[in-house]
Amino acid sequence: MNKTELVDSIAQETGLTKEQASKAVTAFVNSVQGALERGDDVVLVGFGTFSIKERAARTGRNPKTGEPLQIAASKVPSFKAGKGLKDAVN
């Protein structure tokens, strides 16, 4: 499901117009992104948790030459599914 299909689904489910549903989806994405940028977790009980994980610096290899190279430490967004979502999928 892509963003357009998600907007259509939300509009149908809630009775909102597609424009209102699009604004709601955009607001949700922006809110989650803003919280993660501030270092906060976003916890949706029964659905899951959006958080930031630290990735340590490491040595990698250039696939073309095989030479080792340093990969810098970074932060990556992460999602952990909640029990309700896991149960719904299984």
PyMOL Python script that loads the backbone (N, CA, C, O; Angstrom):
from pymol import cmd

cmd.read_pdbstr("""\
ATOM      1  N   MET A   1       0.854  -1.175   0.000  1.00  0.00           N
ATOM      2  CA  MET A   1       0.000   0.000   0.000  1.00  0.00           C
ATOM      3  C   MET A   1       0.895   1.231   0.000  1.00  0.00           C
ATOM      4  O   MET A   1       1.776   1.368   0.848  1.00  0.00           O
ATOM      5  N   ASN A   2       0.665   2.117  -0.950  1.00  0.00           N
ATOM      6  CA  ASN A   2       1.433   3.359  -0.986  1.00  0.00           C
ATOM      7  C   ASN A   2       0.624   4.481  -0.329  1.00  0.00           C
ATOM      8  O   ASN A   2      -0.479   4.248   0.164  1.00  0.00           O
ATOM      9  N   LYS A   3       1.174   5.695  -0.325  1.00  0.00           N
ATOM     10  CA  LYS A   3       0.529   6.804   0.378  1.00  0.00           C
ATOM     11  C   LYS A   3      -0.844   7.121  -0.219  1.00  0.00           C
ATOM     12  O   LYS A   3      -1.788   7.383   0.528  1.00  0.00           O
ATOM     13  N   THR A   4      -0.973   7.101  -1.525  1.00  0.00           N
ATOM     14  CA  THR A   4      -2.252   7.399  -2.171  1.00  0.00           C
ATOM     15  C   THR A   4      -3.314   6.382  -1.759  1.00  0.00           C
ATOM     16  O   THR A   4      -4.450   6.746  -1.455  1.00  0.00           O
ATOM     17  N   GLU A   5      -2.935   5.111  -1.752  1.00  0.00           N
ATOM     18  CA  GLU A   5      -3.872   4.064  -1.342  1.00  0.00           C
ATOM     19  C   GLU A   5      -4.233   4.201   0.138  1.00  0.00           C
ATOM     20  O   GLU A   5      -5.377   3.952   0.519  1.00  0.00           O
ATOM     21  N   LEU A   6      -3.275   4.591   0.967  1.00  0.00           N
ATOM     22  CA  LEU A   6      -3.541   4.810   2.383  1.00  0.00           C
ATOM     23  C   LEU A   6      -4.520   5.964   2.577  1.00  0.00           C
ATOM     24  O   LEU A   6      -5.451   5.862   3.375  1.00  0.00           O
ATOM     25  N   VAL A   7      -4.315   7.049   1.857  1.00  0.00           N
ATOM     26  CA  VAL A   7      -5.220   8.202   1.933  1.00  0.00           C
ATOM     27  C   VAL A   7      -6.625   7.783   1.507  1.00  0.00           C
ATOM     28  O   VAL A   7      -7.600   8.141   2.167  1.00  0.00           O
ATOM     29  N   ASP A   8      -6.740   7.032   0.417  1.00  0.00           N
ATOM     30  CA  ASP A   8      -8.046   6.557  -0.042  1.00  0.00           C
ATOM     31  C   ASP A   8      -8.730   5.691   1.015  1.00  0.00           C
ATOM     32  O   ASP A   8      -9.930   5.822   1.259  1.00  0.00           O
ATOM     33  N   SER A   9      -7.963   4.820   1.627  1.00  0.00           N
ATOM     34  CA  SER A   9      -8.504   3.928   2.651  1.00  0.00           C
ATOM     35  C   SER A   9      -8.987   4.713   3.867  1.00  0.00           C
ATOM     36  O   SER A   9     -10.065   4.441   4.395  1.00  0.00           O
ATOM     37  N   ILE A  10      -8.197   5.678   4.309  1.00  0.00           N
ATOM     38  CA  ILE A  10      -8.582   6.499   5.468  1.00  0.00           C
ATOM     39  C   ILE A  10      -9.815   7.335   5.144  1.00  0.00           C
ATOM     40  O   ILE A  10     -10.714   7.465   5.976  1.00  0.00           O
ATOM     41  N   ALA A  11      -9.863   7.895   3.956  1.00  0.00           N
ATOM     42  CA  ALA A  11     -11.020   8.690   3.547  1.00  0.00           C
ATOM     43  C   ALA A  11     -12.289   7.836   3.560  1.00  0.00           C
ATOM     44  O   ALA A  11     -13.331   8.276   4.045  1.00  0.00           O
ATOM     45  N   GLN A  12     -12.201   6.626   3.031  1.00  0.00           N
ATOM     46  CA  GLN A  12     -13.357   5.734   2.987  1.00  0.00           C
ATOM     47  C   GLN A  12     -13.764   5.295   4.394  1.00  0.00           C
ATOM     48  O   GLN A  12     -14.952   5.248   4.711  1.00  0.00           O
ATOM     49  N   GLU A  13     -12.788   4.978   5.229  1.00  0.00           N
ATOM     50  CA  GLU A  13     -13.047   4.474   6.579  1.00  0.00           C
ATOM     51  C   GLU A  13     -13.655   5.540   7.483  1.00  0.00           C
ATOM     52  O   GLU A  13     -14.515   5.233   8.308  1.00  0.00           O
ATOM     53  N   THR A  14     -13.216   6.789   7.335  1.00  0.00           N
ATOM     54  CA  THR A  14     -13.624   7.846   8.259  1.00  0.00           C
ATOM     55  C   THR A  14     -14.700   8.774   7.711  1.00  0.00           C
ATOM     56  O   THR A  14     -15.328   9.505   8.477  1.00  0.00           O
ATOM     57  N   GLY A  15     -14.923   8.757   6.413  1.00  0.00           N
ATOM     58  CA  GLY A  15     -15.879   9.678   5.825  1.00  0.00           C
ATOM     59  C   GLY A  15     -15.289  11.051   5.540  1.00  0.00           C
ATOM     60  O   GLY A  15     -16.012  11.978   5.176  1.00  0.00           O
ATOM     61  N   LEU A  16     -13.980  11.183   5.704  1.00  0.00           N
ATOM     62  CA  LEU A  16     -13.304  12.432   5.371  1.00  0.00           C
ATOM     63  C   LEU A  16     -13.145  12.531   3.854  1.00  0.00           C
ATOM     64  O   LEU A  16     -13.236  11.532   3.141  1.00  0.00           O
ATOM     65  N   THR A  17     -12.909  13.742   3.379  1.00  0.00           N
ATOM     66  CA  THR A  17     -12.571  13.879   1.965  1.00  0.00           C
ATOM     67  C   THR A  17     -11.139  13.389   1.781  1.00  0.00           C
ATOM     68  O   THR A  17     -10.388  13.242   2.746  1.00  0.00           O
ATOM     69  N   LYS A  18     -10.778  13.140   0.525  1.00  0.00           N
ATOM     70  CA  LYS A  18      -9.407  12.698   0.257  1.00  0.00           C
ATOM     71  C   LYS A  18      -8.406  13.774   0.645  1.00  0.00           C
ATOM     72  O   LYS A  18      -7.310  13.460   1.109  1.00  0.00           O
ATOM     73  N   GLU A  19      -8.767  15.037   0.463  1.00  0.00           N
ATOM     74  CA  GLU A  19      -7.870  16.132   0.830  1.00  0.00           C
ATOM     75  C   GLU A  19      -7.659  16.173   2.342  1.00  0.00           C
ATOM     76  O   GLU A  19      -6.534  16.365   2.804  1.00  0.00           O
ATOM     77  N   GLN A  20      -8.733  15.993   3.117  1.00  0.00           N
ATOM     78  CA  GLN A  20      -8.610  15.975   4.573  1.00  0.00           C
ATOM     79  C   GLN A  20      -7.799  14.766   5.041  1.00  0.00           C
ATOM     80  O   GLN A  20      -6.969  14.885   5.942  1.00  0.00           O
ATOM     81  N   ALA A  21      -8.038  13.612   4.435  1.00  0.00           N
ATOM     82  CA  ALA A  21      -7.302  12.404   4.799  1.00  0.00           C
ATOM     83  C   ALA A  21      -5.823  12.565   4.459  1.00  0.00           C
ATOM     84  O   ALA A  21      -4.962  12.111   5.213  1.00  0.00           O
ATOM     85  N   SER A  22      -5.524  13.205   3.332  1.00  0.00           N
ATOM     86  CA  SER A  22      -4.135  13.447   2.941  1.00  0.00           C
ATOM     87  C   SER A  22      -3.443  14.350   3.954  1.00  0.00           C
ATOM     88  O   SER A  22      -2.292  14.112   4.320  1.00  0.00           O
ATOM     89  N   LYS A  23      -4.146  15.386   4.408  1.00  0.00           N
ATOM     90  CA  LYS A  23      -3.585  16.286   5.423  1.00  0.00           C
ATOM     91  C   LYS A  23      -3.335  15.530   6.730  1.00  0.00           C
ATOM     92  O   LYS A  23      -2.338  15.770   7.411  1.00  0.00           O
ATOM     93  N   ALA A  24      -4.247  14.618   7.076  1.00  0.00           N
ATOM     94  CA  ALA A  24      -4.097  13.839   8.304  1.00  0.00           C
ATOM     95  C   ALA A  24      -2.877  12.922   8.219  1.00  0.00           C
ATOM     96  O   ALA A  24      -2.100  12.828   9.169  1.00  0.00           O
ATOM     97  N   VAL A  25      -2.712  12.249   7.085  1.00  0.00           N
ATOM     98  CA  VAL A  25      -1.557  11.355   6.911  1.00  0.00           C
ATOM     99  C   VAL A  25      -0.257  12.162   6.951  1.00  0.00           C
ATOM    100  O   VAL A  25       0.707  11.753   7.598  1.00  0.00           O
ATOM    101  N   THR A  26      -0.228  13.296   6.268  1.00  0.00           N
ATOM    102  CA  THR A  26       0.959  14.153   6.256  1.00  0.00           C
ATOM    103  C   THR A  26       1.266  14.663   7.661  1.00  0.00           C
ATOM    104  O   THR A  26       2.428  14.695   8.067  1.00  0.00           O
ATOM    105  N   ALA A  27       0.240  15.060   8.402  1.00  0.00           N
ATOM    106  CA  ALA A  27       0.437  15.534   9.777  1.00  0.00           C
ATOM    107  C   ALA A  27       0.996  14.428  10.666  1.00  0.00           C
ATOM    108  O   ALA A  27       1.868  14.679  11.498  1.00  0.00           O
ATOM    109  N   PHE A  28       0.494  13.197  10.491  1.00  0.00           N
ATOM    110  CA  PHE A  28       0.998  12.067  11.268  1.00  0.00           C
ATOM    111  C   PHE A  28       2.478  11.826  10.978  1.00  0.00           C
ATOM    112  O   PHE A  28       3.283  11.683  11.898  1.00  0.00           O
ATOM    113  N   VAL A  29       2.827  11.782   9.697  1.00  0.00           N
ATOM    114  CA  VAL A  29       4.221  11.542   9.300  1.00  0.00           C
ATOM    115  C   VAL A  29       5.125  12.647   9.844  1.00  0.00           C
ATOM    116  O   VAL A  29       6.201  12.364  10.372  1.00  0.00           O
ATOM    117  N   ASN A  30       4.700  13.891   9.720  1.00  0.00           N
ATOM    118  CA  ASN A  30       5.501  15.022  10.216  1.00  0.00           C
ATOM    119  C   ASN A  30       5.645  14.981  11.729  1.00  0.00           C
ATOM    120  O   ASN A  30       6.709  15.308  12.254  1.00  0.00           O
ATOM    121  N   SER A  31       4.594  14.585  12.439  1.00  0.00           N
ATOM    122  CA  SER A  31       4.651  14.498  13.895  1.00  0.00           C
ATOM    123  C   SER A  31       5.617  13.413  14.352  1.00  0.00           C
ATOM    124  O   SER A  31       6.404  13.623  15.275  1.00  0.00           O
ATOM    125  N   VAL A  32       5.556  12.259  13.705  1.00  0.00           N
ATOM    126  CA  VAL A  32       6.476  11.165  14.058  1.00  0.00           C
ATOM    127  C   VAL A  32       7.906  11.584  13.754  1.00  0.00           C
ATOM    128  O   VAL A  32       8.801  11.369  14.572  1.00  0.00           O
ATOM    129  N   GLN A  33       8.131  12.179  12.588  1.00  0.00           N
ATOM    130  CA  GLN A  33       9.476  12.620  12.215  1.00  0.00           C
ATOM    131  C   GLN A  33       9.998  13.661  13.202  1.00  0.00           C
ATOM    132  O   GLN A  33      11.153  13.589  13.622  1.00  0.00           O
ATOM    133  N   GLY A  34       9.168  14.617  13.571  1.00  0.00           N
ATOM    134  CA  GLY A  34       9.583  15.651  14.523  1.00  0.00           C
ATOM    135  C   GLY A  34       9.948  15.069  15.874  1.00  0.00           C
ATOM    136  O   GLY A  34      10.937  15.480  16.482  1.00  0.00           O
ATOM    137  N   ALA A  35       9.156  14.108  16.353  1.00  0.00           N
ATOM    138  CA  ALA A  35       9.441  13.477  17.634  1.00  0.00           C
ATOM    139  C   ALA A  35      10.764  12.724  17.585  1.00  0.00           C
ATOM    140  O   ALA A  35      11.559  12.803  18.521  1.00  0.00           O
ATOM    141  N   LEU A  36      11.003  11.998  16.506  1.00  0.00           N
ATOM    142  CA  LEU A  36      12.259  11.251  16.378  1.00  0.00           C
ATOM    143  C   LEU A  36      13.452  12.200  16.279  1.00  0.00           C
ATOM    144  O   LEU A  36      14.516  11.917  16.829  1.00  0.00           O
ATOM    145  N   GLU A  37      13.281  13.325  15.579  1.00  0.00           N
ATOM    146  CA  GLU A  37      14.366  14.312  15.486  1.00  0.00           C
ATOM    147  C   GLU A  37      14.725  14.863  16.860  1.00  0.00           C
ATOM    148  O   GLU A  37      15.889  15.165  17.120  1.00  0.00           O
ATOM    149  N   ARG A  38      13.733  14.997  17.746  1.00  0.00           N
ATOM    150  CA  ARG A  38      13.977  15.487  19.112  1.00  0.00           C
ATOM    151  C   ARG A  38      14.514  14.392  20.024  1.00  0.00           C
ATOM    152  O   ARG A  38      14.895  14.667  21.162  1.00  0.00           O
ATOM    153  N   GLY A  39      14.548  13.160  19.542  1.00  0.00           N
ATOM    154  CA  GLY A  39      15.047  12.050  20.348  1.00  0.00           C
ATOM    155  C   GLY A  39      13.960  11.347  21.139  1.00  0.00           C
ATOM    156  O   GLY A  39      14.263  10.502  21.981  1.00  0.00           O
ATOM    157  N   ASP A  40      12.697  11.677  20.885  1.00  0.00           N
ATOM    158  CA  ASP A  40      11.580  11.040  21.580  1.00  0.00           C
ATOM    159  C   ASP A  40      11.150   9.777  20.843  1.00  0.00           C
ATOM    160  O   ASP A  40      11.349   9.653  19.634  1.00  0.00           O
ATOM    161  N   ASP A  41      10.560   8.842  21.581  1.00  0.00           N
ATOM    162  CA  ASP A  41       9.938   7.670  20.980  1.00  0.00           C
ATOM    163  C   ASP A  41       8.463   7.983  20.754  1.00  0.00           C
ATOM    164  O   ASP A  41       7.881   8.795  21.474  1.00  0.00           O
ATOM    165  N   VAL A  42       7.863   7.347  19.764  1.00  0.00           N
ATOM    166  CA  VAL A  42       6.426   7.460  19.517  1.00  0.00           C
ATOM    167  C   VAL A  42       5.842   6.074  19.765  1.00  0.00           C
ATOM    168  O   VAL A  42       6.125   5.128  19.031  1.00  0.00           O
ATOM    169  N   VAL A  43       5.017   5.969  20.817  1.00  0.00           N
ATOM    170  CA  VAL A  43       4.452   4.687  21.215  1.00  0.00           C
ATOM    171  C   VAL A  43       2.956   4.684  20.926  1.00  0.00           C
ATOM    172  O   VAL A  43       2.209   5.490  21.480  1.00  0.00           O
ATOM    173  N   LEU A  44       2.526   3.783  20.062  1.00  0.00           N
ATOM    174  CA  LEU A  44       1.114   3.588  19.761  1.00  0.00           C
ATOM    175  C   LEU A  44       0.743   2.214  20.302  1.00  0.00           C
ATOM    176  O   LEU A  44       1.001   1.197  19.659  1.00  0.00           O
ATOM    177  N   VAL A  45       0.139   2.186  21.483  1.00  0.00           N
ATOM    178  CA  VAL A  45      -0.141   0.931  22.172  1.00  0.00           C
ATOM    179  C   VAL A  45      -0.975   0.022  21.272  1.00  0.00           C
ATOM    180  O   VAL A  45      -1.988   0.437  20.710  1.00  0.00           O
ATOM    181  N   GLY A  46      -0.533  -1.211  21.151  1.00  0.00           N
ATOM    182  CA  GLY A  46      -1.209  -2.192  20.318  1.00  0.00           C
ATOM    183  C   GLY A  46      -0.756  -2.169  18.868  1.00  0.00           C
ATOM    184  O   GLY A  46      -0.978  -3.132  18.133  1.00  0.00           O
ATOM    185  N   PHE A  47      -0.119  -1.072  18.448  1.00  0.00           N
ATOM    186  CA  PHE A  47       0.360  -0.974  17.064  1.00  0.00           C
ATOM    187  C   PHE A  47       1.867  -1.127  17.004  1.00  0.00           C
ATOM    188  O   PHE A  47       2.372  -2.011  16.313  1.00  0.00           O
ATOM    189  N   GLY A  48       2.597  -0.272  17.722  1.00  0.00           N
ATOM    190  CA  GLY A  48       4.045  -0.388  17.717  1.00  0.00           C
ATOM    191  C   GLY A  48       4.730   0.864  18.214  1.00  0.00           C
ATOM    192  O   GLY A  48       4.079   1.823  18.629  1.00  0.00           O
ATOM    193  N   THR A  49       6.058   0.847  18.167  1.00  0.00           N
ATOM    194  CA  THR A  49       6.884   1.938  18.669  1.00  0.00           C
ATOM    195  C   THR A  49       7.881   2.372  17.613  1.00  0.00           C
ATOM    196  O   THR A  49       8.626   1.558  17.068  1.00  0.00           O
ATOM    197  N   PHE A  50       7.885   3.670  17.330  1.00  0.00           N
ATOM    198  CA  PHE A  50       8.895   4.278  16.476  1.00  0.00           C
ATOM    199  C   PHE A  50       9.981   4.819  17.391  1.00  0.00           C
ATOM    200  O   PHE A  50       9.676   5.510  18.363  1.00  0.00           O
ATOM    201  N   SER A  51      11.241   4.521  17.102  1.00  0.00           N
ATOM    202  CA  SER A  51      12.343   5.009  17.932  1.00  0.00           C
ATOM    203  C   SER A  51      13.584   5.211  17.074  1.00  0.00           C
ATOM    204  O   SER A  51      13.594   4.897  15.883  1.00  0.00           O
ATOM    205  N   ILE A  52      14.628   5.739  17.702  1.00  0.00           N
ATOM    206  CA  ILE A  52      15.920   5.942  17.050  1.00  0.00           C
ATOM    207  C   ILE A  52      16.919   4.975  17.677  1.00  0.00           C
ATOM    208  O   ILE A  52      16.989   4.850  18.899  1.00  0.00           O
ATOM    209  N   LYS A  53      17.676   4.304  16.847  1.00  0.00           N
ATOM    210  CA  LYS A  53      18.737   3.411  17.337  1.00  0.00           C
ATOM    211  C   LYS A  53      20.081   3.945  16.874  1.00  0.00           C
ATOM    212  O   LYS A  53      20.206   4.524  15.795  1.00  0.00           O
ATOM    213  N   GLU A  54      21.077   3.736  17.712  1.00  0.00           N
ATOM    214  CA  GLU A  54      22.447   4.146  17.398  1.00  0.00           C
ATOM    215  C   GLU A  54      23.143   3.016  16.653  1.00  0.00           C
ATOM    216  O   GLU A  54      23.130   1.868  17.099  1.00  0.00           O
ATOM    217  N   ARG A  55      23.741   3.340  15.536  1.00  0.00           N
ATOM    218  CA  ARG A  55      24.531   2.363  14.789  1.00  0.00           C
ATOM    219  C   ARG A  55      26.002   2.731  14.992  1.00  0.00           C
ATOM    220  O   ARG A  55      26.416   3.843  14.661  1.00  0.00           O
ATOM    221  N   ALA A  56      26.779   1.815  15.525  1.00  0.00           N
ATOM    222  CA  ALA A  56      28.183   2.070  15.840  1.00  0.00           C
ATOM    223  C   ALA A  56      29.017   2.199  14.564  1.00  0.00           C
ATOM    224  O   ALA A  56      28.649   1.688  13.506  1.00  0.00           O
ATOM    225  N   ALA A  57      30.140   2.889  14.691  1.00  0.00           N
ATOM    226  CA  ALA A  57      31.084   2.970  13.575  1.00  0.00           C
ATOM    227  C   ALA A  57      31.636   1.568  13.316  1.00  0.00           C
ATOM    228  O   ALA A  57      31.784   0.766  14.238  1.00  0.00           O
ATOM    229  N   ARG A  58      31.934   1.291  12.062  1.00  0.00           N
ATOM    230  CA  ARG A  58      32.424  -0.041  11.732  1.00  0.00           C
ATOM    231  C   ARG A  58      33.279   0.020  10.478  1.00  0.00           C
ATOM    232  O   ARG A  58      33.309   1.028   9.773  1.00  0.00           O
ATOM    233  N   THR A  59      33.968  -1.068  10.217  1.00  0.00           N
ATOM    234  CA  THR A  59      34.787  -1.174   9.022  1.00  0.00           C
ATOM    235  C   THR A  59      34.018  -1.975   7.986  1.00  0.00           C
ATOM    236  O   THR A  59      33.544  -3.076   8.264  1.00  0.00           O
ATOM    237  N   GLY A  60      33.899  -1.420   6.803  1.00  0.00           N
ATOM    238  CA  GLY A  60      33.240  -2.111   5.702  1.00  0.00           C
ATOM    239  C   GLY A  60      34.228  -2.383   4.586  1.00  0.00           C
ATOM    240  O   GLY A  60      35.424  -2.130   4.731  1.00  0.00           O
ATOM    241  N   ARG A  61      33.739  -2.889   3.493  1.00  0.00           N
ATOM    242  CA  ARG A  61      34.598  -3.169   2.341  1.00  0.00           C
ATOM    243  C   ARG A  61      33.981  -2.562   1.098  1.00  0.00           C
ATOM    244  O   ARG A  61      32.770  -2.637   0.890  1.00  0.00           O
ATOM    245  N   ASN A  62      34.822  -1.960   0.275  1.00  0.00           N
ATOM    246  CA  ASN A  62      34.381  -1.463  -1.020  1.00  0.00           C
ATOM    247  C   ASN A  62      34.107  -2.693  -1.884  1.00  0.00           C
ATOM    248  O   ASN A  62      35.027  -3.472  -2.135  1.00  0.00           O
ATOM    249  N   PRO A  63      32.872  -2.891  -2.345  1.00  0.00           N
ATOM    250  CA  PRO A  63      32.576  -4.112  -3.094  1.00  0.00           C
ATOM    251  C   PRO A  63      33.318  -4.216  -4.427  1.00  0.00           C
ATOM    252  O   PRO A  63      33.520  -5.317  -4.940  1.00  0.00           O
ATOM    253  N   LYS A  64      33.722  -3.087  -4.985  1.00  0.00           N
ATOM    254  CA  LYS A  64      34.407  -3.111  -6.274  1.00  0.00           C
ATOM    255  C   LYS A  64      35.883  -3.486  -6.127  1.00  0.00           C
ATOM    256  O   LYS A  64      36.410  -4.289  -6.898  1.00  0.00           O
ATOM    257  N   THR A  65      36.545  -2.892  -5.121  1.00  0.00           N
ATOM    258  CA  THR A  65      37.991  -3.115  -4.973  1.00  0.00           C
ATOM    259  C   THR A  65      38.334  -4.050  -3.829  1.00  0.00           C
ATOM    260  O   THR A  65      39.435  -4.599  -3.796  1.00  0.00           O
ATOM    261  N   GLY A  66      37.410  -4.246  -2.880  1.00  0.00           N
ATOM    262  CA  GLY A  66      37.695  -5.096  -1.727  1.00  0.00           C
ATOM    263  C   GLY A  66      38.468  -4.387  -0.640  1.00  0.00           C
ATOM    264  O   GLY A  66      38.778  -4.987   0.389  1.00  0.00           O
ATOM    265  N   GLU A  67      38.792  -3.103  -0.849  1.00  0.00           N
ATOM    266  CA  GLU A  67      39.552  -2.356   0.153  1.00  0.00           C
ATOM    267  C   GLU A  67      38.672  -2.023   1.360  1.00  0.00           C
ATOM    268  O   GLU A  67      37.499  -1.685   1.204  1.00  0.00           O
ATOM    269  N   PRO A  68      39.245  -2.120   2.565  1.00  0.00           N
ATOM    270  CA  PRO A  68      38.474  -1.752   3.759  1.00  0.00           C
ATOM    271  C   PRO A  68      38.262  -0.233   3.815  1.00  0.00           C
ATOM    272  O   PRO A  68      39.105   0.544   3.367  1.00  0.00           O
ATOM    273  N   LEU A  69      37.115   0.168   4.376  1.00  0.00           N
ATOM    274  CA  LEU A  69      36.856   1.586   4.568  1.00  0.00           C
ATOM    275  C   LEU A  69      36.056   1.765   5.846  1.00  0.00           C
ATOM    276  O   LEU A  69      35.331   0.866   6.271  1.00  0.00           O
ATOM    277  N   GLN A  70      36.195   2.932   6.453  1.00  0.00           N
ATOM    278  CA  GLN A  70      35.507   3.234   7.703  1.00  0.00           C
ATOM    279  C   GLN A  70      34.099   3.745   7.400  1.00  0.00           C
ATOM    280  O   GLN A  70      33.913   4.620   6.554  1.00  0.00           O
ATOM    281  N   ILE A  71      33.121   3.193   8.095  1.00  0.00           N
ATOM    282  CA  ILE A  71      31.743   3.660   8.010  1.00  0.00           C
ATOM    283  C   ILE A  71      31.450   4.356   9.327  1.00  0.00           C
ATOM    284  O   ILE A  71      31.586   3.758  10.394  1.00  0.00           O
ATOM    285  N   ALA A  72      31.049   5.622   9.255  1.00  0.00           N
ATOM    286  CA  ALA A  72      30.834   6.433  10.449  1.00  0.00           C
ATOM    287  C   ALA A  72      29.622   5.948  11.248  1.00  0.00           C
ATOM    288  O   ALA A  72      28.722   5.307  10.705  1.00  0.00           O
ATOM    289  N   ALA A  73      29.614   6.263  12.536  1.00  0.00           N
ATOM    290  CA  ALA A  73      28.470   5.977  13.393  1.00  0.00           C
ATOM    291  C   ALA A  73      27.285   6.814  12.905  1.00  0.00           C
ATOM    292  O   ALA A  73      27.468   7.901  12.357  1.00  0.00           O
ATOM    293  N   SER A  74      26.080   6.303  13.107  1.00  0.00           N
ATOM    294  CA  SER A  74      24.893   7.044  12.672  1.00  0.00           C
ATOM    295  C   SER A  74      23.692   6.644  13.524  1.00  0.00           C
ATOM    296  O   SER A  74      23.723   5.669  14.275  1.00  0.00           O
ATOM    297  N   LYS A  75      22.648   7.428  13.377  1.00  0.00           N
ATOM    298  CA  LYS A  75      21.377   7.127  14.022  1.00  0.00           C
ATOM    299  C   LYS A  75      20.406   6.686  12.933  1.00  0.00           C
ATOM    300  O   LYS A  75      20.360   7.288  11.860  1.00  0.00           O
ATOM    301  N   VAL A  76      19.629   5.636  13.206  1.00  0.00           N
ATOM    302  CA  VAL A  76      18.674   5.141  12.228  1.00  0.00           C
ATOM    303  C   VAL A  76      17.297   5.014  12.872  1.00  0.00           C
ATOM    304  O   VAL A  76      17.187   4.599  14.026  1.00  0.00           O
ATOM    305  N   PRO A  77      16.242   5.370  12.129  1.00  0.00           N
ATOM    306  CA  PRO A  77      14.899   5.177  12.662  1.00  0.00           C
ATOM    307  C   PRO A  77      14.565   3.691  12.710  1.00  0.00           C
ATOM    308  O   PRO A  77      15.024   2.905  11.881  1.00  0.00           O
ATOM    309  N   SER A  78      13.755   3.327  13.699  1.00  0.00           N
ATOM    310  CA  SER A  78      13.407   1.931  13.887  1.00  0.00           C
ATOM    311  C   SER A  78      11.925   1.823  14.237  1.00  0.00           C
ATOM    312  O   SER A  78      11.359   2.733  14.843  1.00  0.00           O
ATOM    313  N   PHE A  79      11.302   0.718  13.860  1.00  0.00           N
ATOM    314  CA  PHE A  79       9.913   0.446  14.231  1.00  0.00           C
ATOM    315  C   PHE A  79       9.841  -0.949  14.808  1.00  0.00           C
ATOM    316  O   PHE A  79      10.331  -1.907  14.210  1.00  0.00           O
ATOM    317  N   LYS A  80       9.226  -1.061  15.975  1.00  0.00           N
ATOM    318  CA  LYS A  80       9.018  -2.367  16.596  1.00  0.00           C
ATOM    319  C   LYS A  80       7.515  -2.582  16.708  1.00  0.00           C
ATOM    320  O   LYS A  80       6.818  -1.811  17.367  1.00  0.00           O
ATOM    321  N   ALA A  81       7.025  -3.624  16.068  1.00  0.00           N
ATOM    322  CA  ALA A  81       5.598  -3.906  16.067  1.00  0.00           C
ATOM    323  C   ALA A  81       5.116  -4.287  17.459  1.00  0.00           C
ATOM    324  O   ALA A  81       5.805  -4.989  18.199  1.00  0.00           O
ATOM    325  N   GLY A  82       3.919  -3.814  17.804  1.00  0.00           N
ATOM    326  CA  GLY A  82       3.299  -4.139  19.085  1.00  0.00           C
ATOM    327  C   GLY A  82       2.551  -5.469  19.004  1.00  0.00           C
ATOM    328  O   GLY A  82       2.391  -6.050  17.930  1.00  0.00           O
ATOM    329  N   LYS A  83       2.100  -5.931  20.166  1.00  0.00           N
ATOM    330  CA  LYS A  83       1.427  -7.227  20.241  1.00  0.00           C
ATOM    331  C   LYS A  83       0.169  -7.267  19.385  1.00  0.00           C
ATOM    332  O   LYS A  83      -0.081  -8.267  18.712  1.00  0.00           O
ATOM    333  N   GLY A  84      -0.626  -6.208  19.395  1.00  0.00           N
ATOM    334  CA  GLY A  84      -1.865  -6.190  18.607  1.00  0.00           C
ATOM    335  C   GLY A  84      -1.592  -6.342  17.114  1.00  0.00           C
ATOM    336  O   GLY A  84      -2.303  -7.070  16.421  1.00  0.00           O
ATOM    337  N   LEU A  85      -0.569  -5.660  16.620  1.00  0.00           N
ATOM    338  CA  LEU A  85      -0.215  -5.745  15.200  1.00  0.00           C
ATOM    339  C   LEU A  85       0.329  -7.133  14.871  1.00  0.00           C
ATOM    340  O   LEU A  85      -0.017  -7.711  13.840  1.00  0.00           O
ATOM    341  N   LYS A  86       1.173  -7.661  15.740  1.00  0.00           N
ATOM    342  CA  LYS A  86       1.715  -9.001  15.521  1.00  0.00           C
ATOM    343  C   LYS A  86       0.600 -10.049  15.490  1.00  0.00           C
ATOM    344  O   LYS A  86       0.600 -10.946  14.647  1.00  0.00           O
ATOM    345  N   ASP A  87      -0.341  -9.924  16.412  1.00  0.00           N
ATOM    346  CA  ASP A  87      -1.455 -10.881  16.466  1.00  0.00           C
ATOM    347  C   ASP A  87      -2.334 -10.778  15.225  1.00  0.00           C
ATOM    348  O   ASP A  87      -2.812 -11.791  14.716  1.00  0.00           O
ATOM    349  N   ALA A  88      -2.549  -9.550  14.734  1.00  0.00           N
ATOM    350  CA  ALA A  88      -3.390  -9.349  13.550  1.00  0.00           C
ATOM    351  C   ALA A  88      -2.748  -9.964  12.316  1.00  0.00           C
ATOM    352  O   ALA A  88      -3.448 -10.491  11.451  1.00  0.00           O
ATOM    353  N   VAL A  89      -1.436  -9.901  12.226  1.00  0.00           N
ATOM    354  CA  VAL A  89      -0.714 -10.419  11.055  1.00  0.00           C
ATOM    355  C   VAL A  89      -0.647 -11.948  11.103  1.00  0.00           C
ATOM    356  O   VAL A  89      -0.717 -12.611  10.069  1.00  0.00           O
ATOM    357  N   ASN A  90      -0.512 -12.496  12.301  1.00  0.00           N
ATOM    358  CA  ASN A  90      -0.396 -13.964  12.435  1.00  0.00           C
ATOM    359  C   ASN A  90      -1.716 -14.556  12.605  1.00  0.00           C
ATOM    360  O   ASN A  90      -1.834 -15.774  12.735  1.00  0.00           O
TER     361      ASN A  90
END
""", "prot")
cmd.dss("prot")
cmd.show_as("cartoon", "prot")
cmd.util.cbc("prot")
cmd.orient("prot")
